[in-house]
Amino acid sequence: MNEVKMKPYISVLVIVQLIFMLQLFVDKARAADEYSLTPAQKHFTSILRGLPGILSVTWETPISLWIKTSSRAVGSPPNIKKAQSLAKTLAERGKTALRQPLCVHIYQKRNKELAKSCVFF
């Protein structure tokens, strides 16, 4: 008798869980579309990847550019002034090339930002 009463509740619970999981997949797909790079961003990224001492270039948001550098670019141990100079130079070049506001973050280890420079119009 209890099984008969519980079946509708279990069915509703399963449906709610499926809807929740579907919503998560839709949100992730939308987020991926929101950060599609413009042709100018793609071109600028490819130029940066070719520079000596640049290990990786990642757009975290449409205006937030994270650049992982080697010791060749900022020294070993990292020289903060070199990192700041690099961030400022790349932000200014990005402003000109992209014609948009931009923040450049320089790092060697993911949780340790060495420098940041932001430019606006």
N, CA, C and O atoms as a MOPAC input file, in Angstrom:
PM7 MOZYME 1SCF
protein

 N      0.81600 1    -1.19200 1     0.00000 1
 C      0.00000 1     0.00000 1     0.00000 1
 C      0.86500 1     1.26400 1     0.00000 1
 O      0.55100 1     2.21700 1    -0.71300 1
 N      1.95100 1     1.29000 1     0.78800 1
 C      2.85100 1     2.44700 1     0.82000 1
 C      3.56800 1     2.62900 1    -0.51300 1
 O      3.85200 1     3.75600 1    -0.91900 1
 N      3.86100 1     1.52100 1    -1.19500 1
 C      4.52600 1     1.61000 1    -2.49300 1
 C      3.66200 1     2.35100 1    -3.50100 1
 O      4.17100 1     3.14200 1    -4.29500 1
 N      2.37200 1     2.10000 1    -3.47500 1
 C      1.45700 1     2.74100 1    -4.40100 1
 C      1.42300 1     4.24600 1    -4.14400 1
 O      1.36800 1     5.02700 1    -5.09400 1
 N      1.45400 1     4.66700 1    -2.88600 1
 C      1.42800 1     6.08800 1    -2.54400 1
 C      2.75000 1     6.77100 1    -2.89700 1
 O      2.75700 1     7.95200 1    -3.24500 1
 N      3.84800 1     6.05600 1    -2.81500 1
 C      5.17000 1     6.64300 1    -3.04400 1
 C      5.52000 1     6.76500 1    -4.52200 1
 O      6.32800 1     7.62000 1    -4.88200 1
 N      4.94800 1     5.95200 1    -5.37500 1
 C      5.29800 1     5.97700 1    -6.79800 1
 C      5.11400 1     7.34900 1    -7.43100 1
 O      6.01500 1     7.79000 1    -8.14500 1
 N      4.01400 1     8.04800 1    -7.21900 1
 C      3.87700 1     9.37000 1    -7.83400 1
 C      4.95800 1    10.35200 1    -7.34900 1
 O      5.45000 1    11.16700 1    -8.12900 1
 N      5.31600 1    10.27300 1    -6.08600 1
 C      6.34200 1    11.17000 1    -5.54700 1
 C      7.71100 1    10.88100 1    -6.14300 1
 O      8.47100 1    11.79800 1    -6.45300 1
 N      8.01500 1     9.60400 1    -6.30100 1
 C      9.29300 1     9.21700 1    -6.89000 1
 C      9.35200 1     9.66600 1    -8.35000 1
 O     10.38000 1    10.15500 1    -8.81900 1
 N      8.24900 1     9.49600 1    -9.05200 1
 C      8.20400 1     9.93200 1   -10.45100 1
 C      8.42000 1    11.43900 1   -10.56200 1
 O      9.16800 1    11.89500 1   -11.42700 1
 N      7.78500 1    12.19800 1    -9.71300 1
 C      7.93900 1    13.64800 1    -9.71900 1
 C      9.37900 1    14.01100 1    -9.37200 1
 O      9.95100 1    14.91000 1    -9.98900 1
 N      9.96600 1    13.33800 1    -8.41000 1
 C     11.34700 1    13.60400 1    -8.01800 1
 C     12.31200 1    13.33100 1    -9.17200 1
 O     13.23100 1    14.11600 1    -9.40800 1
 N     12.11300 1    12.24200 1    -9.88000 1
 C     12.96600 1    11.90600 1   -11.02400 1
 C     12.81400 1    12.94600 1   -12.12300 1
 O     13.80800 1    13.34400 1   -12.72900 1
 N     11.61500 1    13.38900 1   -12.38900 1
 C     11.37800 1    14.39800 1   -13.42200 1
 C     12.04400 1    15.71900 1   -13.03700 1
 O     12.65600 1    16.37300 1   -13.88100 1
 N     11.92900 1    16.10700 1   -11.78800 1
 C     12.55400 1    17.34400 1   -11.32400 1
 C     14.07500 1    17.25100 1   -11.46600 1
 O     14.71400 1    18.21400 1   -11.88800 1
 N     14.64800 1    16.12100 1   -11.12400 1
 C     16.09000 1    15.93200 1   -11.25800 1
 C     16.52500 1    16.00300 1   -12.72400 1
 O     17.55800 1    16.60000 1   -13.02900 1
 N     15.76300 1    15.41000 1   -13.62000 1
 C     16.08800 1    15.46600 1   -15.04500 1
 C     16.03400 1    16.89700 1   -15.57400 1
 O     16.89900 1    17.31800 1   -16.34200 1
 N     15.01500 1    17.63300 1   -15.15800 1
 C     14.90200 1    19.02900 1   -15.58200 1
 C     16.08500 1    19.83400 1   -15.06400 1
 O     16.64300 1    20.65700 1   -15.79000 1
 N     16.46500 1    19.60300 1   -13.82400 1
 C     17.61300 1    20.30400 1   -13.24800 1
 C     18.89200 1    19.99800 1   -14.02200 1
 O     19.66000 1    20.91200 1   -14.32400 1
 N     19.13200 1    18.73300 1   -14.34600 1
 C     20.33300 1    18.34800 1   -15.09100 1
 C     20.31400 1    18.95600 1   -16.49100 1
 O     21.34600 1    19.42300 1   -16.97300 1
 N     19.16300 1    18.95700 1   -17.14500 1
 C     19.04000 1    19.55800 1   -18.46200 1
 C     19.35000 1    21.05100 1   -18.40800 1
 O     20.01400 1    21.58200 1   -19.29800 1
 N     18.87300 1    21.72300 1   -17.37200 1
 C     19.14100 1    23.14800 1   -17.20800 1
 C     20.63900 1    23.41000 1   -17.04400 1
 O     21.15300 1    24.39400 1   -17.57500 1
 N     21.33900 1    22.54800 1   -16.32100 1
 C     22.78400 1    22.69700 1   -16.16100 1
 C     23.50400 1    22.59300 1   -17.50300 1
 O     24.41300 1    23.37600 1   -17.78000 1
 N     23.10900 1    21.64300 1   -18.33000 1
 C     23.72900 1    21.49400 1   -19.64700 1
 C     23.45100 1    22.70400 1   -20.53800 1
 O     24.33600 1    23.15800 1   -21.26200 1
 N     22.24100 1    23.21800 1   -20.48700 1
 C     21.88000 1    24.38800 1   -21.28700 1
 C     22.69100 1    25.60000 1   -20.83100 1
 O     23.19000 1    26.35500 1   -21.66500 1
 N     22.82700 1    25.79300 1   -19.52400 1
 C     23.60400 1    26.92200 1   -18.99500 1
 C     25.06300 1    26.83500 1   -19.42600 1
 O     25.65800 1    27.85200 1   -19.78300 1
 N     25.64300 1    25.65100 1   -19.39900 1
 C     27.03300 1    25.49200 1   -19.82200 1
 C     27.18400 1    25.79500 1   -21.30600 1
 O     28.16800 1    26.41400 1   -21.71100 1
 N     26.23900 1    25.37600 1   -22.10900 1
 C     26.30400 1    25.64700 1   -23.54500 1
 C     26.18200 1    27.14700 1   -23.80700 1
 O     26.88200 1    27.68400 1   -24.66500 1
 N     25.31500 1    27.81500 1   -23.08500 1
 C     25.17000 1    29.26800 1   -23.24300 1
 C     26.43700 1    29.99000 1   -22.82900 1
 O     26.85900 1    30.93800 1   -23.49100 1
 N     27.04800 1    29.54400 1   -21.73100 1
 C     28.28500 1    30.17700 1   -21.26100 1
 C     29.38200 1    30.05000 1   -22.31400 1
 O     30.14700 1    30.99000 1   -22.52700 1
 N     29.46100 1    28.91200 1   -22.96200 1
 C     30.46900 1    28.72600 1   -24.00400 1
 C     30.23300 1    29.69100 1   -25.15800 1
 O     31.18800 1    30.21400 1   -25.73200 1
 N     28.96800 1    29.93300 1   -25.50400 1
 C     28.64800 1    30.86400 1   -26.58100 1
 C     28.94500 1    32.30900 1   -26.18400 1
 O     29.32200 1    33.11600 1   -27.03300 1
 N     28.77900 1    32.64200 1   -24.90700 1
 C     28.98800 1    34.00700 1   -24.45600 1
 C     30.44400 1    34.44400 1   -24.60800 1
 O     30.70900 1    35.63200 1   -24.79200 1
 N     31.37900 1    33.51900 1   -24.53600 1
 C     32.78400 1    33.86500 1   -24.59200 1
 C     33.42600 1    33.46700 1   -25.90900 1
 O     34.62200 1    33.17600 1   -25.94800 1
 N     32.67200 1    33.45000 1   -26.96200 1
 C     33.24600 1    33.20300 1   -28.27700 1
 C     34.14400 1    34.38400 1   -28.63300 1
 O     33.74200 1    35.54100 1   -28.51100 1
 N     35.34600 1    34.08500 1   -29.06700 1
 C     36.29400 1    35.13900 1   -29.39700 1
 C     35.93700 1    35.80400 1   -30.71900 1
 O     35.45100 1    35.15600 1   -31.64700 1
 N     36.18200 1    37.08800 1   -30.78600 1
 C     36.00400 1    37.81300 1   -32.04300 1
 C     37.18800 1    37.48100 1   -32.94600 1
 O     38.20900 1    36.99800 1   -32.45900 1
 N     37.07400 1    37.72800 1   -34.23900 1
 C     38.22600 1    37.50500 1   -35.11800 1
 C     39.46100 1    38.30900 1   -34.67400 1
 O     40.58600 1    37.81700 1   -34.76200 1
 N     39.24900 1    39.53300 1   -34.20300 1
 C     40.37300 1    40.35000 1   -33.73900 1
 C     41.03600 1    39.72900 1   -32.51000 1
 O     42.26200 1    39.73000 1   -32.39800 1
 N     40.22600 1    39.19600 1   -31.58300 1
 C     40.78100 1    38.53800 1   -30.39400 1
 C     41.55900 1    37.27900 1   -30.77900 1
 O     42.62100 1    37.00600 1   -30.22100 1
 N     41.03200 1    36.52400 1   -31.72500 1
 C     41.73000 1    35.31500 1   -32.18100 1
 C     43.07900 1    35.68500 1   -32.80000 1
 O     44.08800 1    35.03200 1   -32.53800 1
 N     43.08800 1    36.72900 1   -33.61700 1
 C     44.32200 1    37.16500 1   -34.26800 1
 C     45.34000 1    37.66300 1   -33.23600 1
 O     46.51700 1    37.30400 1   -33.29200 1
 N     44.88300 1    38.48300 1   -32.30700 1
 C     45.76700 1    39.00100 1   -31.25900 1
 C     46.32800 1    37.86100 1   -30.41200 1
 O     47.50700 1    37.86700 1   -30.05800 1
 N     45.48600 1    36.89000 1   -30.09300 1
 C     45.92200 1    35.72500 1   -29.31600 1
 C     47.00600 1    34.95900 1   -30.05500 1
 O     47.99400 1    34.54900 1   -29.44600 1
 N     46.84000 1    34.76200 1   -31.34700 1
 C     47.84600 1    34.01100 1   -32.11000 1
 C     49.17500 1    34.77500 1   -32.16200 1
 O     50.24000 1    34.16000 1   -32.13100 1
 N     49.12200 1    36.09100 1   -32.24000 1
 C     50.35400 1    36.89100 1   -32.21300 1
 C     51.05300 1    36.72100 1   -30.86000 1
 O     52.26500 1    36.51300 1   -30.80500 1
 N     50.28100 1    36.81100 1   -29.76800 1
 C     50.86900 1    36.68900 1   -28.43100 1
 C     51.50300 1    35.31400 1   -28.21900 1
 O     52.57300 1    35.20100 1   -27.62000 1
 N     50.84100 1    34.28200 1   -28.71100 1
 C     51.37900 1    32.92700 1   -28.53200 1
 C     52.72700 1    32.74000 1   -29.22800 1
 O     53.49900 1    31.85600 1   -28.85500 1
 N     53.00800 1    33.55400 1   -30.22000 1
 C     54.28000 1    33.46100 1   -30.93900 1
 C     55.41200 1    34.24000 1   -30.29100 1
 O     56.55700 1    34.14200 1   -30.73200 1
 N     55.11100 1    35.01400 1   -29.24900 1
 C     56.15200 1    35.80600 1   -28.60000 1
 C     57.01800 1    34.93800 1   -27.68300 1
 O     56.51100 1    34.00700 1   -27.05700 1
 N     58.32000 1    35.23300 1   -27.59800 1
 C     59.18300 1    34.45600 1   -26.71500 1
 C     58.79200 1    34.65700 1   -25.25000 1
 O     58.51800 1    35.77600 1   -24.81500 1
 N     58.77200 1    33.57800 1   -24.51500 1
 C     58.44600 1    33.63900 1   -23.09000 1
 C     56.97300 1    33.53100 1   -22.76700 1
 O     56.60600 1    33.45900 1   -21.59400 1
 N     56.11500 1    33.51800 1   -23.77900 1
 C     54.67300 1    33.36500 1   -23.56400 1
 C     54.34000 1    31.87800 1   -23.70100 1
 O     54.52600 1    31.28000 1   -24.76100 1
 N     53.84200 1    31.29000 1   -22.60100 1
 C     53.53200 1    29.85500 1   -22.61400 1
 C     52.08900 1    29.57700 1   -23.02100 1
 O     51.82200 1    28.62900 1   -23.75900 1
 N     51.15900 1    30.40200 1   -22.53900 1
 C     49.75900 1    30.22400 1   -22.93100 1
 C     49.01400 1    31.54100 1   -22.80300 1
 O     49.39500 1    32.42900 1   -22.04000 1
 N     47.94100 1    31.63800 1   -23.57700 1
 C     47.09800 1    32.83300 1   -23.59900 1
 C     45.65400 1    32.36500 1   -23.50900 1
 O     45.20400 1    31.55600 1   -24.32000 1
 N     44.92400 1    32.88000 1   -22.51200 1
 C     43.54500 1    32.44000 1   -22.29100 1
 C     42.65000 1    33.64100 1   -22.02700 1
 O     42.96500 1    34.49300 1   -21.19700 1
 N     41.53700 1    33.70100 1   -22.73900 1
 C     40.52000 1    34.71400 1   -22.47600 1
 C     39.56800 1    34.13900 1   -21.43500 1
 O     38.86000 1    33.17300 1   -21.71600 1
 N     39.53900 1    34.72100 1   -20.23100 1
 C     38.62000 1    34.27200 1   -19.19000 1
 C     37.23600 1    34.89600 1   -19.38800 1
 O     36.21300 1    34.26500 1   -19.12300 1
 N     37.22300 1    36.12700 1   -19.85000 1
 C     35.99400 1    36.83100 1   -20.20600 1
 C     36.30600 1    37.62500 1   -21.47000 1
 O     37.45600 1    37.63700 1   -21.90700 1
 N     35.32700 1    38.28000 1   -22.06500 1
 C     35.61700 1    39.05100 1   -23.27600 1
 C     36.63700 1    40.17100 1   -23.09000 1
 O     37.19400 1    40.65600 1   -24.07500 1
 N     36.89500 1    40.59200 1   -21.85300 1
 C     37.87800 1    41.65900 1   -21.64200 1
 C     39.01800 1    41.24800 1   -20.72100 1
 O     39.87800 1    42.07900 1   -20.42700 1
 N     39.06300 1    40.01700 1   -20.25700 1
 C     40.07700 1    39.56600 1   -19.31600 1
 C     40.98700 1    38.52400 1   -19.96400 1
 O     40.57800 1    37.39100 1   -20.21500 1
 N     42.21900 1    38.92800 1   -20.22600 1
 C     43.19400 1    38.09600 1   -20.91400 1
 C     44.26700 1    37.64600 1   -19.92500 1
 O     44.95000 1    38.47800 1   -19.32700 1
 N     44.41600 1    36.33900 1   -19.75300 1
 C     45.40100 1    35.77100 1   -18.83000 1
 C     46.54600 1    35.18900 1   -19.63900 1
 O     46.33500 1    34.38400 1   -20.54600 1
 N     47.77200 1    35.60800 1   -19.30100 1
 C     48.96100 1    35.19300 1   -20.04100 1
 C     49.93600 1    34.51500 1   -19.08100 1
 O     50.41700 1    35.12200 1   -18.12400 1
 N     50.21300 1    33.24700 1   -19.36000 1
 C     51.19300 1    32.49600 1   -18.56400 1
 C     52.55800 1    32.68400 1   -19.21500 1
 O     52.72800 1    32.45200 1   -20.41200 1
 N     53.52500 1    33.10600 1   -18.40800 1
 C     54.85700 1    33.39700 1   -18.93600 1
 C     55.90100 1    32.46200 1   -18.33200 1
 O     55.70400 1    31.87500 1   -17.26800 1
 N     57.00300 1    32.34800 1   -19.03800 1
 C     58.14300 1    31.59600 1   -18.53000 1
 C     59.12900 1    32.57300 1   -17.89700 1
 O     58.91800 1    33.78600 1   -17.91500 1
 N     60.18900 1    32.03600 1   -17.34600 1
 C     61.21700 1    32.89600 1   -16.75700 1
 C     61.90100 1    33.74300 1   -17.82500 1
 O     62.48900 1    34.77900 1   -17.51800 1
 N     61.82600 1    33.31200 1   -19.04900 1
 C     62.41800 1    34.08500 1   -20.15600 1
 C     61.75800 1    35.46300 1   -20.28000 1
 O     62.42000 1    36.44000 1   -20.63100 1
 N     60.46800 1    35.53900 1   -19.99700 1
 C     59.73900 1    36.80100 1   -20.14600 1
 C     59.82200 1    37.68800 1   -18.90700 1
 O     59.88600 1    38.91100 1   -19.02800 1
 N     59.82200 1    37.08800 1   -17.71700 1
 C     59.76700 1    37.90000 1   -16.49000 1
 C     60.88800 1    37.59700 1   -15.50600 1
 O     60.91500 1    38.15600 1   -14.41000 1
 N     61.80600 1    36.72500 1   -15.88200 1
 C     62.94000 1    36.43300 1   -15.02000 1
 C     62.67300 1    35.30000 1   -14.04900 1
 O     61.54600 1    34.82700 1   -13.90000 1
 N     63.75000 1    34.87700 1   -13.39100 1
 C     63.65900 1    33.81700 1   -12.39100 1
 C     64.57900 1    34.16500 1   -11.23600 1
 O     65.79300 1    34.22300 1   -11.43200 1
 N     64.06300 1    34.39600 1   -10.05800 1
 C     62.64700 1    34.44300 1    -9.70200 1
 C     61.95200 1    35.59100 1   -10.44200 1
 O     62.61000 1    36.50600 1   -10.93700 1
 N     60.62500 1    35.53500 1   -10.51200 1
 C     59.90200 1    36.54400 1   -11.28400 1
 C     60.19300 1    37.96900 1   -10.82400 1
 O     60.13900 1    38.27700 1    -9.63300 1
 N     60.49600 1    38.81300 1   -11.77100 1
 C     60.73200 1    40.22500 1   -11.51900 1
 C     59.40000 1    40.95700 1   -11.72200 1
 O     58.88800 1    41.04300 1   -12.83800 1
 N     58.85400 1    41.47700 1   -10.62700 1
 C     57.53600 1    42.11700 1   -10.67400 1
 C     57.53800 1    43.31800 1   -11.62400 1
 O     56.56200 1    43.53600 1   -12.34100 1
 N     58.60300 1    44.08200 1   -11.63400 1
 C     58.66000 1    45.25400 1   -12.52900 1
 C     58.63400 1    44.82500 1   -13.99900 1
 O     57.99300 1    45.47500 1   -14.82600 1
 N     59.33100 1    43.72900 1   -14.32400 1
 C     59.28600 1    43.21300 1   -15.69800 1
 C     57.87900 1    42.74500 1   -16.05200 1
 O     57.38800 1    42.99200 1   -17.15400 1
 N     57.24300 1    42.06900 1   -15.10800 1
 C     55.88000 1    41.57300 1   -15.33600 1
 C     54.91600 1    42.74000 1   -15.53200 1
 O     54.05400 1    42.69100 1   -16.40900 1
 N     55.05700 1    43.78600 1   -14.72200 1
 C     54.19000 1    44.95500 1   -14.85900 1
 C     54.41900 1    45.66200 1   -16.18900 1
 O     53.47100 1    46.10900 1   -16.83400 1
 N     55.65900 1    45.75900 1   -16.58500 1
 C     55.98100 1    46.38700 1   -17.86400 1
 C     55.39300 1    45.58600 1   -19.02500 1
 O     54.84600 1    46.15700 1   -19.96800 1
 N     55.51000 1    44.26500 1   -18.94800 1
 C     54.95300 1    43.39500 1   -19.98800 1
 C     53.43500 1    43.53100 1   -20.04100 1
 O     52.85600 1    43.64500 1   -21.12100 1
 N     52.79300 1    43.51900 1   -18.87900 1
 C     51.32700 1    43.64800 1   -18.83900 1
 C     50.88600 1    44.97500 1   -19.44200 1
 O     49.92900 1    45.02200 1   -20.21500 1
 N     51.58300 1    46.05200 1   -19.09000 1
 C     51.22400 1    47.37800 1   -19.60400 1
 C     51.40400 1    47.44600 1   -21.12100 1
 O     50.54100 1    47.95400 1   -21.83700 1
 N     52.53400 1    46.92900 1   -21.60000 1
 C     52.80400 1    46.94400 1   -23.04100 1
 C     51.76700 1    46.14200 1   -23.81200 1
 O     51.24300 1    46.60800 1   -24.82400 1
 N     51.47000 1    44.93600 1   -23.33400 1
 C     50.50400 1    44.08200 1   -24.03900 1
 C     49.09100 1    44.65300 1   -23.97000 1
 O     48.32600 1    44.52000 1   -24.92500 1
 N     48.73700 1    45.28400 1   -22.85700 1
 C     47.41300 1    45.90200 1   -22.74600 1
 C     47.28200 1    47.06600 1   -23.73000 1
 O     46.24900 1    47.21400 1   -24.38300 1
 N     48.31700 1    47.88400 1   -23.83600 1
 C     48.28100 1    49.00600 1   -24.78100 1
 C     48.20000 1    48.51400 1   -26.22900 1
 O     47.44300 1    49.05400 1   -27.03600 1
 N     48.98300 1    47.49200 1   -26.54300 1
 C     48.92900 1    46.92400 1   -27.89900 1
 C     47.56200 1    46.30200 1   -28.16500 1
 O     47.01900 1    46.42000 1   -29.26400 1
 N     47.01100 1    45.63700 1   -27.14800 1
 C     45.68800 1    45.04100 1   -27.29700 1
 C     44.60600 1    46.07900 1   -27.49400 1
 O     43.68400 1    45.88700 1   -28.28500 1
 N     44.72000 1    47.17400 1   -26.77700 1
 C     43.74500 1    48.26800 1   -26.92700 1
 C     43.73100 1    48.76900 1   -28.36500 1
 O     42.66800 1    49.00100 1   -28.94200 1
 N     44.91600 1    48.93100 1   -28.93400 1
 C     45.02700 1    49.40800 1   -30.31000 1
 C     44.50800 1    48.36300 1   -31.29700 1
 O     43.76300 1    48.69000 1   -32.22100 1
 N     44.90300 1    47.11300 1   -31.09700 1
 C     44.52800 1    46.05600 1   -32.04400 1
 C     43.05400 1    45.67200 1   -31.94900 1
 O     42.40800 1    45.39900 1   -32.96100 1
 N     42.52700 1    45.65500 1   -30.72100 1
 C     41.16300 1    45.16000 1   -30.51500 1
 C     40.11100 1    46.25800 1   -30.47500 1
 O     38.92800 1    46.00900 1   -30.70900 1
 N     40.55100 1    47.47600 1   -30.17700 1
 C     39.63200 1    48.60700 1   -30.03600 1
 C     38.52200 1    48.30600 1   -29.03800 1
 O     37.33500 1    48.48700 1   -29.31000 1
 N     38.95900 1    47.83700 1   -27.86600 1
 C     38.03000 1    47.50200 1   -26.79500 1
 C     38.75900 1    47.63300 1   -25.46100 1
 O     39.98900 1    47.59300 1   -25.42500 1
 N     38.01800 1    47.78900 1   -24.36500 1
 C     38.66000 1    47.74500 1   -23.05300 1
 C     39.27600 1    46.35700 1   -22.84300 1
 O     38.81000 1    45.36200 1   -23.39800 1
 N     40.32200 1    46.32000 1   -22.03500 1
 C     41.05800 1    45.06500 1   -21.89100 1
 C     41.85100 1    45.06600 1   -20.58800 1
 O     42.44300 1    46.08100 1   -20.22000 1
 N     41.86300 1    43.93800 1   -19.89400 1
 C     42.73700 1    43.73200 1   -18.73900 1
 C     43.65300 1    42.55400 1   -19.05900 1
 O     43.19300 1    41.47600 1   -19.43400 1
 N     44.94900 1    42.77700 1   -18.90500 1
 C     45.94600 1    41.73800 1   -19.14200 1
 C     46.50000 1    41.30700 1   -17.78300 1
 O     46.97200 1    42.13200 1   -17.00100 1
 N     46.43500 1    40.01400 1   -17.52000 1
 C     46.95500 1    39.44200 1   -16.27800 1
 C     48.16600 1    38.58100 1   -16.63200 1
 O     48.08000 1    37.71100 1   -17.49800 1
 N     49.28400 1    38.82100 1   -15.96900 1
 C     50.50400 1    38.05100 1   -16.19000 1
 C     50.69800 1    37.12800 1   -14.98900 1
 O     50.59700 1    37.56300 1   -13.84200 1
 N     50.97700 1    35.85400 1   -15.25800 1
 C     51.22000 1    34.91300 1   -14.16400 1
 C     52.18200 1    33.82300 1   -14.60700 1
 O     52.37300 1    33.58300 1   -15.80000 1
 N     52.78700 1    33.16400 1   -13.61200 1
 C     53.57500 1    31.96600 1   -13.88300 1
 C     52.88500 1    30.75200 1   -13.27100 1
 O     52.83300 1    29.68400 1   -13.88100 1
 N     52.36100 1    30.92200 1   -12.07200 1
 C     51.57300 1    29.87900 1   -11.41900 1
 C     50.15000 1    30.37700 1   -11.32900 1
 O     49.92000 1    31.53900 1   -10.99300 1
 N     49.20500 1    29.53200 1   -11.62000 1
 C     47.80200 1    29.91600 1   -11.80700 1
 C     47.24000 1    30.78000 1   -10.67600 1
 O     46.51400 1    31.73400 1   -10.95600 1
 N     47.53300 1    30.49800 1    -9.46600 1
 C     46.95000 1    31.25600 1    -8.36400 1
 C     47.83300 1    32.40900 1    -7.91200 1
 O     47.59600 1    32.99600 1    -6.85600 1
 N     48.84400 1    32.73700 1    -8.69800 1
 C     49.75700 1    33.81500 1    -8.31400 1
 C     49.93800 1    34.79500 1    -9.46300 1
 O     50.82800 1    34.64600 1   -10.30000 1
 N     49.07800 1    35.79400 1    -9.48000 1
 C     49.17000 1    36.84600 1   -10.49300 1
 C     50.38000 1    37.72600 1   -10.18900 1
 O     50.54100 1    38.20400 1    -9.06600 1
 N     51.22300 1    37.93500 1   -11.18700 1
 C     52.41300 1    38.77900 1   -11.01500 1
 C     52.11800 1    40.23500 1   -11.31300 1
 O     52.66700 1    41.13100 1   -10.67200 1
 N     51.24100 1    40.47500 1   -12.29700 1
 C     50.93700 1    41.84600 1   -12.69000 1
 C     49.61000 1    41.89200 1   -13.43400 1
 O     49.14800 1    40.89600 1   -13.99100 1
 N     49.01000 1    43.08500 1   -13.42500 1
 C     47.76100 1    43.30300 1   -14.15700 1
 C     47.76800 1    44.71700 1   -14.68200 1
 O     48.18400 1    45.64800 1   -13.99100 1
 N     47.30600 1    44.87500 1   -15.90400 1
 C     47.15200 1    46.21000 1   -16.47700 1
 C     45.83600 1    46.25200 1   -17.24700 1
 O     45.54500 1    45.37100 1   -18.05700 1
 N     45.05200 1    47.28600 1   -16.98100 1
 C     43.77000 1    47.45600 1   -17.66200 1
 C     43.79200 1    48.75500 1   -18.45100 1
 O     44.34000 1    49.76100 1   -18.00000 1
 N     43.18900 1    48.72200 1   -19.63400 1
 C     43.09700 1    49.91200 1   -20.47400 1
 C     41.64400 1    50.10600 1   -20.89800 1
 O     40.89900 1    49.14800 1   -21.10600 1
 N     41.27300 1    51.36000 1   -21.01600 1
 C     39.92100 1    51.72400 1   -21.42300 1
 C     40.02700 1    52.80300 1   -22.49200 1
 O     41.09300 1    53.38500 1   -22.69200 1
 N     38.94100 1    53.06100 1   -23.16400 1
 C     38.93500 1    54.11800 1   -24.17800 1
 C     38.72400 1    55.46100 1   -23.54800 1
 O     38.68900 1    56.47300 1   -24.24800 1

